[in-house]
Amino acid sequence: MLHTAVLLLLPACRDTATPAAETAVLQTVPAATDAPAPSAAAPTATRPARPAATPTAVPTNVPTRTPAPTPDPIFPYTIAGLRARAYPGGEIIVGNLLEENNAFRRYAITYPSDGLTISGQMHLPTGAGPFPVVILLHGYWPREQYHAGTDTQQAAEFLARQGYLAIAPDLRSWGASDSGPSLFHTGLVADTINLISALPSLPEADAERLGLWGHSMGGGIATKVLAVDQRVDAAVLVAPNSADDADLIGRWGPGCLAGQSEAAGDRCNPAELLPPDLPPELLRAYFAAAADPDALRRIAPLYHLQGISAPVQVHIGTGDGAALEQTPPDWSAKLAEALQAEGKAVEYFSYPGQGHFFQGRAWEQLLARGVELFAGALGK
């Protein structure tokens, strides 16, 4: 039986006295009667010289140079840093037509993000637009096995049939997209927000009506996007990565250095590749932050949910997390509870027996619930 949680409205010489002037006394000598008195030169009164004043040095106000603050190399990867930076977007280039039927046309697309070219797919509904948009974010997949549409195409087709323009980027380093740095997954967040900024370049897209869908790693990326960008109107998170980066590092470790892999027995997260040309000082700061609970609180969206305005659905199977690469149900519950505590609109759905990938009736229920949320929030 499906257990559905009810809608939760869910830091600082002594002064020398001037001598008194001496008074010269003029004495008169009586003159002799038989001889004229000789003239006596009158004594001259002499004022002692005043000692020369010693000049007093006047203090000069010399400004004290304040040392410039030491730049924080981790700031750009924090939620505050992500909020402070720009996401200019650019033009979405619509490429080859890949599929066409009565309900939609599927195209290859590219767009710019942080100087990289990001590839992806777009499902364009049949009919007159502009259409409300849903961006779908894929989960982790071994890069050599991934192709455009992996982990998103089934949901994208369903949404397109409901009248939504569904667009799924191949996040950096996946598919035909360029590779680039993404410490704490922030490059993937930038790829998503740059796509949001680029939506107005599509005449068929109504960029003012925007939904977000994310599975697994994509769900974790979506949560960071929600904490950074308020242009999202609603979000569906399916078996999402934890919103607390400490959980991710605790389960999988920090990102993988060049030459490291899980297959080789290295405890590192293959979803987060650390480029070999990363500056050594930044690499040191990264590993220090990954081991610092206070630094991780600045990075994790779980502690920065106050700005979220979009209603959120969280879907999780009770059988998820059995394999190391999967997401434990506790992560989803932790996020839903945190959203509820912040007074956010959140629905939490738990599916008995479902694993990391939903099947059968549970998948149909998930899709229906997601579309219901999008219809209410996006006005479809």
C-alpha positions as CSV (number, residue, x, y, z in Angstrom):
1,M,0.0,0.0,0.0
2,L,1.4,3.4,-1.0
3,H,2.2,5.6,2.0
4,T,1.7,9.2,1.1
5,A,2.7,12.0,3.4
6,V,0.1,14.8,3.6
7,L,1.1,18.2,2.2
8,L,3.4,19.7,4.8
9,L,3.6,23.4,5.0
10,L,6.3,21.6,5.3
11,P,23.8,34.1,12.2
12,A,39.6,50.3,20.8
13,C,61.2,70.8,30.8
14,R,59.2,71.9,33.0
15,D,57.8,75.3,31.8
16,T,60.5,77.9,32.4
17,A,58.9,80.9,34.0
18,T,59.9,84.2,32.5
19,P,62.1,85.9,35.1
20,A,60.7,89.0,36.6
21,A,62.3,92.1,35.0
22,E,65.0,93.6,37.2
23,T,64.4,97.3,38.2
24,A,67.4,99.5,37.8
25,V,67.7,102.0,40.6
26,L,69.1,105.4,39.7
27,Q,71.0,106.9,42.6
28,T,71.8,110.6,42.7
29,V,75.2,111.6,44.3
30,P,75.1,115.0,46.0
31,A,77.3,117.6,44.2
32,A,80.3,119.2,45.9
33,T,79.8,122.9,46.5
34,D,83.2,124.1,45.1
35,A,83.4,121.9,42.1
36,P,81.0,120.9,39.6
37,A,80.0,117.4,40.0
38,P,81.3,115.2,37.3
39,S,78.6,113.8,35.0
40,A,78.0,110.2,35.8
41,A,76.7,108.0,33.0
42,A,73.3,106.8,34.0
43,P,73.2,103.1,34.3
44,T,71.1,101.3,31.6
45,A,68.4,99.0,32.6
46,T,68.8,95.7,30.9
47,R,65.9,93.2,30.3
48,P,67.2,89.6,30.5
49,A,66.7,87.8,27.2
50,R,63.7,85.5,27.0
51,P,64.8,82.0,26.4
52,A,64.1,80.8,22.9
53,A,60.9,78.8,22.7
54,T,61.4,75.2,21.9
55,P,59.1,74.3,19.0
56,T,56.7,71.6,19.8
57,A,56.3,68.9,17.2
58,V,52.7,68.7,15.8
59,P,51.5,65.2,15.5
60,T,50.8,64.1,11.9
61,N,47.9,61.8,11.2
62,V,49.4,59.0,9.3
63,P,46.8,56.5,8.2
64,T,47.3,52.9,9.3
65,R,47.3,50.5,6.4
66,T,44.7,47.8,6.9
67,P,45.8,44.5,5.5
68,A,43.5,43.3,2.7
69,P,41.4,40.3,3.8
70,T,42.7,37.0,2.6
71,P,40.4,35.7,-0.2
72,D,38.3,32.6,0.7
73,P,39.0,30.1,-2.0
74,I,35.9,28.1,-1.1
75,F,33.4,31.0,-1.2
76,P,32.5,30.6,-4.8
77,Y,31.3,27.1,-4.1
78,T,29.1,28.0,-1.1
79,I,25.4,28.8,-1.4
80,A,26.2,32.5,-0.7
81,G,28.8,32.4,-3.4
82,L,26.5,30.8,-5.9
83,R,23.9,33.5,-5.1
84,A,26.4,36.2,-5.6
85,R,27.7,35.2,-9.1
86,A,26.2,35.9,-12.5
87,Y,24.5,33.4,-14.8
88,P,24.3,35.2,-18.2
89,G,22.9,32.2,-20.1
90,G,23.1,32.8,-23.9
91,E,21.4,31.3,-26.9
92,I,19.9,27.8,-27.0
93,I,20.8,26.4,-30.4
94,V,18.3,23.9,-31.7
95,G,20.1,21.3,-33.8
96,N,19.0,18.1,-35.5
97,L,15.5,16.8,-35.4
98,L,15.8,13.4,-33.7
99,E,12.2,12.2,-33.6
100,E,8.8,13.4,-34.6
101,N,5.3,12.0,-33.8
102,N,1.8,13.4,-33.3
103,A,2.6,14.6,-29.8
104,F,6.0,16.1,-30.0
105,R,9.3,16.7,-31.8
106,R,12.6,15.8,-30.2
107,Y,15.7,18.0,-31.0
108,A,19.3,18.0,-30.1
109,I,20.3,21.3,-28.4
110,T,23.4,23.1,-27.2
111,Y,23.9,26.3,-25.1
112,P,26.8,28.1,-23.3
113,S,27.6,27.8,-19.6
114,D,30.8,29.2,-18.0
115,G,32.6,29.2,-21.4
116,L,31.6,25.5,-22.0
117,T,29.2,24.1,-24.6
118,I,26.5,22.0,-23.0
119,S,24.5,19.6,-25.1
120,G,21.2,18.1,-24.5
121,Q,17.7,17.3,-25.8
122,M,14.4,19.2,-26.1
123,H,11.0,17.7,-26.5
124,L,8.7,20.3,-28.1
125,P,5.0,19.6,-27.9
126,T,2.9,19.7,-31.0
127,G,0.7,22.8,-31.3
128,A,1.0,26.5,-30.7
129,G,3.3,27.7,-28.0
130,P,4.8,29.2,-26.0
131,F,4.7,26.3,-23.6
132,P,5.5,26.0,-19.9
133,V,9.0,24.5,-19.4
134,V,10.3,21.7,-17.3
135,I,14.0,21.2,-17.1
136,L,15.0,17.6,-16.3
137,L,18.3,16.8,-14.6
138,H,19.8,13.3,-14.9
139,G,21.4,11.3,-12.2
140,Y,24.9,10.0,-12.1
141,W,25.7,7.5,-14.8
142,P,29.1,6.1,-15.8
143,R,30.2,8.6,-18.5
144,E,31.2,6.0,-21.0
145,Q,27.7,4.6,-20.9
146,Y,25.8,7.8,-20.9
147,H,24.1,9.3,-23.9
148,A,21.7,12.3,-24.3
149,G,18.4,11.4,-22.7
150,T,19.7,8.8,-20.3
151,D,17.7,8.9,-17.1
152,T,15.4,11.7,-18.4
153,Q,13.8,10.7,-21.7
154,Q,10.9,8.6,-20.4
155,A,9.7,11.5,-18.1
156,A,10.4,14.0,-20.8
157,E,8.2,12.2,-23.3
158,F,5.4,12.0,-20.8
159,L,5.7,15.7,-20.0
160,A,5.7,16.7,-23.6
161,R,2.5,14.8,-24.2
162,Q,1.0,16.8,-21.4
163,G,2.0,20.1,-23.2
164,Y,5.2,20.9,-21.5
165,L,8.4,21.8,-23.3
166,A,10.8,19.4,-21.7
167,I,14.5,20.1,-21.9
168,A,17.2,17.9,-20.5
169,P,20.8,19.1,-20.5
170,D,23.8,16.7,-20.5
171,L,25.5,18.3,-17.5
172,R,29.2,19.1,-17.9
173,S,31.4,16.1,-18.6
174,W,28.5,13.9,-19.7
175,G,27.4,13.2,-23.2
176,A,28.7,15.6,-25.8
177,S,29.1,18.4,-23.3
178,D,32.4,20.0,-22.5
179,S,34.1,19.1,-19.3
180,G,34.9,21.7,-16.6
181,P,35.4,22.1,-12.9
182,S,32.4,21.4,-10.6
183,L,33.6,21.4,-7.0
184,F,30.8,20.2,-4.7
185,H,28.7,19.9,-7.9
186,T,28.5,23.6,-8.3
187,G,29.4,23.4,-12.0
188,L,26.3,21.3,-12.6
189,V,24.3,23.9,-10.7
190,A,25.7,26.6,-13.0
191,D,24.8,24.6,-16.1
192,T,21.2,24.4,-14.9
193,I,20.9,28.1,-14.0
194,N,22.6,29.2,-17.2
195,L,20.0,27.1,-19.0
196,I,17.2,28.9,-17.1
197,S,18.8,32.2,-18.2
198,A,18.9,31.0,-21.8
199,L,15.2,30.0,-22.0
200,P,14.0,33.4,-23.4
201,S,16.1,32.7,-26.5
202,L,13.5,30.0,-27.4
203,P,10.3,31.5,-28.9
204,E,8.4,28.3,-28.0
205,A,9.3,28.5,-24.3
206,D,7.4,30.4,-21.7
207,A,10.3,31.1,-19.4
208,E,8.0,32.6,-16.8
209,R,6.4,29.2,-16.1
210,L,9.2,26.9,-15.1
211,G,9.4,23.5,-13.4
212,L,12.4,21.5,-12.3
213,W,12.6,17.7,-12.3
214,G,15.7,15.8,-10.9
215,H,16.5,12.2,-10.2
216,S,19.2,11.0,-7.9
217,M,22.2,13.3,-8.4
218,G,19.9,15.5,-10.5
219,G,17.6,15.8,-7.5
220,G,20.5,17.0,-5.4
221,I,21.4,19.5,-8.1
222,A,17.8,20.7,-8.3
223,T,17.8,21.3,-4.5
224,K,20.8,23.6,-4.8
225,V,19.2,25.4,-7.7
226,L,16.1,26.0,-5.6
227,A,18.2,27.5,-2.8
228,V,20.0,29.8,-5.2
229,D,17.5,30.8,-7.9
230,Q,13.9,31.8,-7.3
231,R,12.8,31.6,-10.9
232,V,11.7,28.0,-10.5
233,D,8.0,27.7,-9.9
234,A,7.8,24.0,-8.8
235,A,10.1,21.1,-8.4
236,V,9.8,17.3,-8.4
237,L,12.7,15.4,-6.7
238,V,12.9,11.7,-7.3
239,A,15.2,9.7,-5.0
240,P,17.3,12.8,-4.6
241,N,20.9,13.0,-3.4
242,S,21.1,14.4,0.1
243,A,20.7,18.2,0.5
244,D,23.5,17.9,3.1
245,D,26.9,17.6,1.4
246,A,28.3,16.0,4.5
247,D,26.1,13.0,3.8
248,L,27.4,12.6,0.3
249,I,31.0,12.7,1.4
250,G,30.3,10.4,4.3
251,R,28.8,7.8,1.9
252,W,31.0,8.2,-1.2
253,G,34.0,10.4,-0.2
254,P,35.2,13.6,-1.9
255,G,35.7,13.9,-5.6
256,C,38.0,11.7,-7.6
257,L,41.5,12.9,-8.6
258,A,42.8,12.0,-12.0
259,G,43.5,8.3,-12.1
260,Q,41.2,7.5,-9.2
261,S,38.1,5.5,-9.5
262,E,35.7,3.4,-7.4
263,A,36.6,0.4,-9.6
264,A,40.2,0.7,-8.6
265,G,39.2,0.7,-4.9
266,D,39.5,4.4,-4.3
267,R,37.0,5.9,-2.0
268,C,36.0,8.9,-4.0
269,N,32.8,10.2,-5.7
270,P,33.1,9.6,-9.5
271,A,30.2,12.1,-10.0
272,E,32.7,14.8,-9.0
273,L,35.9,14.7,-11.1
274,L,38.7,17.0,-9.9
275,P,40.5,18.3,-13.0
276,P,44.3,17.7,-13.1
277,D,44.9,21.4,-13.8
278,L,43.1,22.6,-10.7
279,P,45.4,25.0,-8.8
280,P,47.2,23.3,-5.9
281,E,46.0,25.9,-3.4
282,L,42.4,25.4,-4.5
283,L,42.7,21.6,-4.3
284,R,44.0,21.9,-0.8
285,A,41.2,24.2,0.2
286,Y,38.7,21.7,-1.4
287,F,39.9,18.8,0.6
288,A,40.1,20.9,3.8
289,A,36.5,22.0,3.3
290,A,35.3,18.5,2.6
291,A,36.6,17.5,6.0
292,D,35.2,20.6,7.8
293,P,31.6,20.4,9.1
294,D,31.3,24.2,9.3
295,A,32.5,24.7,5.8
296,L,30.1,22.0,4.5
297,R,27.2,23.9,6.2
298,R,28.0,26.9,4.0
299,I,28.0,24.6,1.0
300,A,24.9,22.4,1.6
301,P,21.5,23.7,0.6
302,L,19.9,22.0,3.6
303,Y,21.0,24.9,5.8
304,H,19.9,27.6,3.2
305,L,16.3,26.7,2.5
306,Q,14.8,30.0,3.7
307,G,14.7,31.6,0.2
308,I,12.9,28.7,-1.5
309,S,9.5,29.8,-2.7
310,A,8.5,26.9,-5.0
311,P,6.4,24.0,-3.9
312,V,8.4,20.8,-3.8
313,Q,7.5,17.1,-4.1
314,V,9.9,14.4,-2.8
315,H,9.5,10.8,-4.0
316,I,11.4,7.9,-2.6
317,G,11.2,4.1,-2.6
318,T,11.6,2.3,0.6
319,G,14.0,-0.2,-1.1
320,D,16.4,2.5,-2.3
321,G,19.9,2.8,-0.9
322,A,20.5,-1.0,-0.8
323,A,23.5,-0.5,-3.1
324,L,26.2,1.9,-2.4
325,E,25.6,4.0,-5.5
326,Q,21.9,4.5,-4.5
327,T,20.3,7.1,-2.2
328,P,19.1,6.1,1.2
329,P,15.4,7.0,2.0
330,D,16.6,8.9,5.1
331,W,18.1,11.6,2.9
332,S,14.7,12.3,1.3
333,A,12.9,12.4,4.7
334,K,15.6,14.7,6.1
335,L,15.0,17.2,3.3
336,A,11.2,17.0,3.6
337,E,11.4,17.6,7.3
338,A,13.8,20.5,6.9
339,L,11.5,22.1,4.3
340,Q,8.5,21.6,6.6
341,A,10.4,23.2,9.5
342,E,11.0,26.3,7.3
343,G,7.3,26.5,6.5
344,K,7.7,25.5,2.9
345,A,5.2,23.7,0.8
346,V,6.4,20.1,0.5
347,E,4.8,16.8,-0.3
348,Y,6.7,13.6,0.7
349,F,5.7,10.3,-1.0
350,S,7.1,7.0,0.1
351,Y,6.7,4.0,-2.2
352,P,6.9,0.6,-0.5
353,G,9.3,-1.8,-2.1
354,Q,10.4,0.5,-4.9
355,G,14.1,0.9,-5.5
356,H,16.2,3.6,-7.0
357,F,14.3,3.4,-10.3
358,F,10.6,3.3,-10.1
359,Q,8.6,0.6,-11.9
360,G,5.0,-0.2,-12.9
361,R,2.1,1.4,-11.0
362,A,4.4,3.3,-8.7
363,W,6.1,5.1,-11.7
364,E,2.7,6.0,-13.1
365,Q,1.6,7.4,-9.8
366,L,4.8,9.4,-9.5
367,L,4.3,10.9,-13.0
368,A,0.6,11.8,-12.3
369,R,1.5,13.5,-9.0
370,G,4.3,15.4,-10.7
371,V,2.1,16.7,-13.5
372,E,-0.5,17.6,-10.9
373,L,2.1,19.8,-9.1
374,F,3.3,21.4,-12.4
375,A,-0.3,22.1,-13.5
376,G,-1.1,23.9,-10.3
377,A,2.1,25.9,-10.1
378,L,2.7,26.6,-13.8
379,G,-0.9,27.2,-14.8
380,K,-1.1,24.4,-17.3
